[in-house]
Every structure is written in C-alpha cells, then in structure tokens.
C-alpha cells in the first residue's frame, strides 16, 4: 500500500491489539509501551480510546485483554460463511488426523444445543446428536461454555442453589459446585494458552444471531485422558 495514505495511529492500534491477543491479561501500559516503542503518553491515549470502544478491557490489576467488540467483529467475519458447512468440511478431515469425534454446539441460556458432529469409530459412542439439547451444567462441553458467561448473566441463569435436572449420579447438584468448576475451567484454559502443556478439550467463542440474541458456540474434541468426555450428560 502507498504510505501516502497510511494512518500511523491505526498501525499502532493494530500492534497493541496483536500484543494483547498474544498475552491477554498479562501486559500493563508500561509493558506495552516498552515492547512496542510507543511513548507512554501516546499509549495511554490509544488504550483509553480502545477501552471506550470496547476493543480492550482494563483488568483490576491494570493489565489488558481483548474487548467484546472485537469478538463481535470476529464473529461477524465468520458469519459470512455457512458455519455448519464449513465445520463439516474441516472436521471430516481433522477427525482422521486426531482420531477423535468432533462436535459443534451452541449455548442457549442454560442448555447446550448440538449442531453438528463428525464421528470417528470408537468403542464408546457419544450420546449427543445434532438437534439434541442437554442442561449445560450436566455436560463438560456446557461447562466449558458457561465458564465465559458474564457473572450477572450466570447468576440469572442459576438463581437457585439447587441445580435441576440431575441426569446421572455424577451430575452437579449445587450451584456452588458449578461455580467452582467454572473457575477451574477458566484457569485450565489460561494455563493451556500460556504454554504449560495442559490439555485443552475445546475452544469457544461468543456470537450474536441475526435477531440480536447472544449465544455461544463451541467446537469440542473429547479428551482421552484427564477429564470428562463431555459429550453427554455427566
């Protein structure tokens, strides 16, 4: 591109967002300033503007993470394509590489709706099928998505201490137990992202449907070791 029309402030903003995306909740203003060679005054203005636009979030410890607006924009990009068709195309190949069944699901309030599945032959078959719903608190997949629901919304979804329904002897029955497991899930994902080698069973992200309701989608790969399979009631 001809630098004649280059906007330096946008380039700096892009560098800041890239740095934060690589180390979310780790970098403070001074860290970003030193790493990117941007003076503190300019960095303060950039971060303040991006925070007002919901591009970044300033955490309680003064570090920064990506904001919800970037999630919305990113998901708008993917909505240009047929999500389920794209999933089937990619998962039909990937399942043979990782030798695991892969599922696509979304969170609808306190339930998990299974959207698609590419299955690998296995002695243990996953009980979930596209179109089936399970209580989110009763599946590992559901809890992986609930872990990233905002606290006020989570409180509204689970106003009672008792969790219903109880599908198996292993299903969580107390909200306090659910909250503790969600905290553990967030920690596990952060540690996996920081390179500590823990197993990450899936990846999740938020999106807005055409009518404006919020939902969550999750691509799920069952773990062979170290946790629930998560594809059916637990």
ZAGUKOL-439739 format. One record per residue (C-alpha): x, y, z. Coordinates in nm, 4 decimals. Example, Ala and Ser with C-alpha at 12.3 -4.5 7.8 and 13.67 -1.06 7.14 Angstrom:
+----------+----------+----------+
!       px !       py !       pz !
+----------+----------+----------+
!   1.2300 !  -0.4500 !   0.7800 !
!   1.3670 !  -0.1060 !   0.7140 !
+----------+----------+----------+
This chain:
+----------+----------+----------+
!       px !       py !       pz !
+----------+----------+----------+
!   0.0000 !   0.0000 !   0.0000 !
!   0.1130 !   0.3547 !  -0.0773 !
!   0.2324 !   0.5046 !   0.2544 !
!   0.0905 !   0.8366 !   0.1358 !
!  -0.2449 !   0.7268 !   0.2745 !
!  -0.1065 !   0.5419 !   0.5766 !
!  -0.2602 !   0.6230 !   0.9174 !
!   0.0097 !   0.5737 !   1.1862 !
!  -0.2418 !   0.5697 !   1.4728 !
!  -0.4207 !   0.2715 !   1.3182 !
!  -0.0924 !   0.0895 !   1.2729 !
!  -0.0061 !   0.1479 !   1.6392 !
!  -0.3516 !   0.0306 !   1.7464 !
!  -0.3053 !  -0.2847 !   1.5424 !
!   0.0301 !  -0.3531 !   1.7103 !
!  -0.1260 !  -0.3020 !   2.0539 !
!  -0.4119 !  -0.5407 !   1.9780 !
!  -0.1733 !  -0.8043 !   1.8449 !
!   0.0407 !  -0.7823 !   2.1585 !
!  -0.2621 !  -0.8094 !   2.3878 !
!  -0.4035 !  -1.1021 !   2.1895 !
!  -0.0753 !  -1.2900 !   2.2322 !
!  -0.0626 !  -1.2295 !   2.6090 !
!  -0.4110 !  -1.1444 !   2.7395 !
!  -0.4352 !  -1.0225 !   3.0997 !
!  -0.0553 !  -1.0033 !   3.1195 !
!   0.0585 !  -0.6661 !   2.9855 !
!   0.0226 !  -0.3273 !   3.1532 !
!   0.0534 !   0.0132 !   2.9878 !
!   0.4239 !   0.0370 !   3.0685 !
!   0.4845 !  -0.3144 !   2.9290 !
!   0.3119 !  -0.2307 !   2.6014 !
!   0.4962 !   0.0997 !   2.5787 !
!   0.8372 !  -0.0656 !   2.6166 !
!   0.7605 !  -0.3612 !   2.3919 !
!   0.6203 !  -0.1572 !   2.1032 !
!   0.8375 !   0.1520 !   2.1355 !
!   0.5379 !   0.3822 !   2.1791 !
!   0.5763 !   0.6592 !   2.4378 !
!   0.3594 !   0.6350 !   2.7486 !
!   0.1500 !   0.9406 !   2.6647 !
!   0.0530 !   0.8051 !   2.3228 !
!  -0.0028 !   0.4580 !   2.4651 !
!  -0.2336 !   0.5993 !   2.7317 !
!  -0.4422 !   0.7739 !   2.4643 !
!  -0.4570 !   0.4628 !   2.2468 !
!  -0.5630 !   0.2362 !   2.5323 !
!  -0.8175 !   0.4844 !   2.6682 !
!  -0.9787 !   0.5172 !   2.3257 !
!  -0.9810 !   0.1425 !   2.2615 !
!  -1.1248 !   0.0806 !   2.6068 !
!  -1.4079 !   0.3277 !   2.5374 !
!  -1.4772 !   0.1442 !   2.2097 !
!  -1.4795 !  -0.1961 !   2.3873 !
!  -1.1786 !  -0.3048 !   2.1831 !
!  -0.9839 !  -0.3770 !   2.5019 !
!  -1.0668 !  -0.4283 !   2.8682 !
!  -0.8546 !  -0.2962 !   3.1542 !
!  -0.8440 !  -0.5609 !   3.4260 !
!  -0.8344 !  -0.4943 !   3.8007 !
!  -0.4568 !  -0.5492 !   3.8058 !
!  -0.4124 !  -0.2857 !   3.5290 !
!  -0.3363 !  -0.5455 !   3.2608 !
!  -0.5313 !  -0.5545 !   2.9350 !
!  -0.7326 !  -0.8158 !   2.7481 !
!  -0.9314 !  -0.8034 !   2.4251 !
!  -1.2782 !  -0.6490 !   2.4456 !
!  -1.6186 !  -0.7757 !   2.3422 !
!  -1.6389 !  -0.5558 !   2.0315 !
!  -1.3515 !  -0.7477 !   1.8736 !
!  -1.5331 !  -1.0718 !   1.9467 !
!  -1.8419 !  -0.9342 !   1.7750 !
!  -1.6416 !  -0.8198 !   1.4713 !
!  -1.4563 !  -1.1501 !   1.4513 !
!  -1.7770 !  -1.3478 !   1.4658 !
!  -1.9324 !  -1.1228 !   1.2016 !
!  -1.6455 !  -1.2265 !   0.9754 !
!  -1.7193 !  -1.5953 !   1.0262 !
!  -2.0926 !  -1.5420 !   0.9769 !
!  -2.0161 !  -1.4571 !   0.6162 !
!  -1.9766 !  -1.8309 !   0.5685 !
!  -2.2036 !  -2.1259 !   0.6398 !
!  -2.0762 !  -2.2320 !   0.9819 !
!  -2.2076 !  -2.5864 !   0.9776 !
!  -2.0998 !  -2.6497 !   0.6176 !
!  -1.7528 !  -2.5175 !   0.6983 !
!  -1.7419 !  -2.7316 !   1.0127 !
!  -1.8289 !  -3.0478 !   0.8210 !
!  -1.5681 !  -2.9768 !   0.5572 !
!  -1.2883 !  -2.9172 !   0.8085 !
!  -1.3909 !  -3.1690 !   1.0754 !
!  -1.4332 !  -3.4531 !   0.8251 !
!  -1.0591 !  -3.4267 !   0.7583 !
!  -0.9395 !  -3.3325 !   1.1065 !
!  -1.1118 !  -3.6241 !   1.2806 !
!  -0.8874 !  -3.8672 !   1.0908 !
!  -0.5788 !  -3.6733 !   1.1968 !
!  -0.6613 !  -3.6617 !   1.5690 !
!  -0.8601 !  -3.9891 !   1.5743 !
!  -1.1438 !  -3.8299 !   1.7717 !
!  -1.5069 !  -3.7353 !   1.7209 !
!  -1.5553 !  -3.3594 !   1.6829 !
!  -1.8745 !  -3.1714 !   1.7683 !
!  -2.0114 !  -2.8228 !   1.7116 !
!  -2.2564 !  -2.6856 !   1.9670 !
!  -2.4007 !  -2.3602 !   2.0944 !
!  -2.5181 !  -2.2362 !   2.4314 !
!  -2.8849 !  -2.1385 !   2.4566 !
!  -2.9371 !  -1.9887 !   2.8010 !
!  -2.8613 !  -2.2826 !   3.0336 !
!  -2.8787 !  -2.5564 !   2.7702 !
!  -2.6369 !  -2.6907 !   2.5098 !
!  -2.7761 !  -2.7359 !   2.1592 !
!  -2.5704 !  -2.9748 !   1.9472 !
!  -2.5426 !  -2.8502 !   1.5885 !
!  -2.3207 !  -3.0979 !   1.4064 !
!  -2.0965 !  -3.3970 !   1.4635 !
!  -1.8213 !  -3.5711 !   1.2704 !
!  -1.7793 !  -3.9091 !   1.4355 !
!  -1.4867 !  -4.1494 !   1.4480 !
!  -1.5470 !  -4.5198 !   1.5194 !
!  -1.4931 !  -4.5879 !   1.8886 !
!  -1.5887 !  -4.8500 !   2.1497 !
!  -1.7553 !  -4.5665 !   2.3417 !
!  -2.0060 !  -4.3741 !   2.1329 !
!  -2.1050 !  -4.0180 !   2.2216 !
!  -2.4703 !  -3.9935 !   2.3229 !
!  -2.5239 !  -3.6458 !   2.1803 !
!  -2.6590 !  -3.5914 !   1.8296 !
!  -2.7331 !  -3.2777 !   1.6252 !
!  -3.0582 !  -3.1229 !   1.7448 !
!  -3.0336 !  -3.2672 !   2.0972 !
!  -3.0243 !  -3.0384 !   2.3998 !
!  -2.8708 !  -3.1126 !   2.7393 !
!  -2.8557 !  -2.8968 !   3.0532 !
!  -2.5284 !  -2.7047 !   3.0346 !
!  -2.4372 !  -2.7803 !   3.3967 !
!  -2.4653 !  -3.1538 !   3.3228 !
!  -2.2034 !  -3.1706 !   3.0455 !
!  -1.8348 !  -3.0861 !   3.0290 !
!  -1.8982 !  -2.9156 !   2.6957 !
!  -2.1687 !  -2.6981 !   2.8517 !
!  -1.9472 !  -2.6041 !   3.1431 !
!  -1.6678 !  -2.5091 !   2.9021 !
!  -1.9048 !  -2.2509 !   2.7524 !
!  -2.0608 !  -2.1394 !   3.0812 !
!  -1.7114 !  -2.0584 !   3.2076 !
!  -1.7078 !  -1.7499 !   2.9835 !
!  -2.0590 !  -1.6222 !   3.0568 !
!  -2.0589 !  -1.2906 !   3.2453 !
!  -2.1230 !  -1.3243 !   3.6187 !
!  -2.4555 !  -1.1299 !   3.6234 !
!  -2.5932 !  -1.3411 !   3.3387 !
!  -2.4714 !  -1.6598 !   3.5045 !
!  -2.6461 !  -1.5573 !   3.8273 !
!  -2.9709 !  -1.5049 !   3.6382 !
!  -2.9422 !  -1.8453 !   3.4707 !
!  -2.8782 !  -2.0216 !   3.8013 !
!  -3.0701 !  -1.8243 !   4.0615 !
!  -3.1281 !  -2.1266 !   4.2847 !
!  -2.8583 !  -2.3133 !   4.4761 !
!  -3.0083 !  -2.6435 !   4.3616 !
!  -2.9342 !  -2.7450 !   4.0031 !
!  -3.2013 !  -2.9268 !   3.8033 !
!  -3.2328 !  -3.1664 !   3.6390 !
!  -2.9970 !  -3.4290 !   3.7795 !
!  -2.9404 !  -3.6654 !   3.4866 !
!  -2.6843 !  -3.9070 !   3.6321 !
!  -2.5299 !  -3.9808 !   3.9737 !
!  -2.2353 !  -3.7624 !   3.8677 !
!  -2.4376 !  -3.4558 !   3.7651 !
!  -2.3644 !  -3.1438 !   3.9704 !
!  -2.6470 !  -3.0641 !   4.2098 !
!  -2.5262 !  -2.7430 !   4.3769 !
!  -2.4632 !  -2.4029 !   4.2170 !
!  -2.1573 !  -2.3514 !   4.4390 !
!  -2.0001 !  -2.6669 !   4.2920 !
!  -2.0750 !  -2.5408 !   3.9414 !
!  -1.9136 !  -2.2017 !   4.0095 !
!  -1.6015 !  -2.3737 !   4.1409 !
!  -1.5757 !  -2.5945 !   3.8327 !
!  -1.6203 !  -2.2943 !   3.6028 !
!  -1.3345 !  -2.1174 !   3.7799 !
!  -1.1198 !  -2.4286 !   3.7340 !
!  -1.2112 !  -2.4381 !   3.3638 !
!  -1.1061 !  -2.0756 !   3.3106 !
!  -0.7762 !  -2.1412 !   3.4853 !
!  -0.7157 !  -2.4564 !   3.2797 !
!  -0.7714 !  -2.2717 !   2.9522 !
!  -0.5447 !  -1.9837 !   3.0555 !
!  -0.2690 !  -2.2243 !   3.1575 !
!  -0.3039 !  -2.4139 !   2.8309 !
!  -0.2772 !  -2.0872 !   2.6410 !
!   0.0332 !  -1.9878 !   2.8350 !
!   0.2200 !  -2.2973 !   2.7202 !
!   0.2115 !  -2.5009 !   3.0404 !
!   0.1066 !  -2.8060 !   2.8426 !
!  -0.2334 !  -2.8788 !   2.9933 !
!  -0.4904 !  -3.0467 !   2.7700 !
!  -0.7443 !  -2.8158 !   2.6092 !
!  -1.0607 !  -3.0057 !   2.5160 !
!  -1.2263 !  -2.7375 !   2.3079 !
!  -1.2360 !  -2.3766 !   2.2098 !
!  -1.5314 !  -2.1452 !   2.2481 !
!  -1.6405 !  -1.8017 !   2.1387 !
!  -1.9442 !  -1.5775 !   2.1505 !
!  -2.1547 !  -1.4661 !   1.8594 !
!  -2.4769 !  -1.2729 !   1.8015 !
!  -2.7540 !  -1.4247 !   1.5999 !
!  -2.9457 !  -1.2242 !   1.3411 !
!  -3.2198 !  -1.1371 !   1.5874 !
!  -2.9605 !  -0.9985 !   1.8280 !
!  -2.9752 !  -1.2683 !   2.0949 !
!  -2.6463 !  -1.3721 !   2.2458 !
!  -2.5260 !  -1.7275 !   2.2137 !
!  -2.2102 !  -1.9312 !   2.2363 !
!  -2.0644 !  -2.1872 !   2.0036 !
!  -1.8069 !  -2.4475 !   2.0841 !
!  -1.6001 !  -2.6869 !   1.8794 !
!  -1.5484 !  -2.9876 !   2.1018 !
!  -1.2901 !  -3.2635 !   2.0889 !
!  -1.3285 !  -3.5213 !   2.3699 !
!  -1.0216 !  -3.5763 !   2.5851 !
!  -0.8768 !  -3.9239 !   2.6050 !
!  -0.7271 !  -3.8554 !   2.9446 !
!  -0.7605 !  -3.6175 !   3.2338 !
!  -1.1252 !  -3.5196 !   3.2389 !
!  -1.4840 !  -3.5780 !   3.1349 !
!  -1.5580 !  -3.6716 !   2.7776 !
!  -1.8198 !  -3.4030 !   2.7920 !
!  -2.0361 !  -3.5078 !   2.5006 !
!  -2.3327 !  -3.6232 !   2.7022 !
!  -2.4821 !  -3.5935 !   3.0498 !
!  -2.2332 !  -3.6155 !   3.3328 !
+----------+----------+----------+
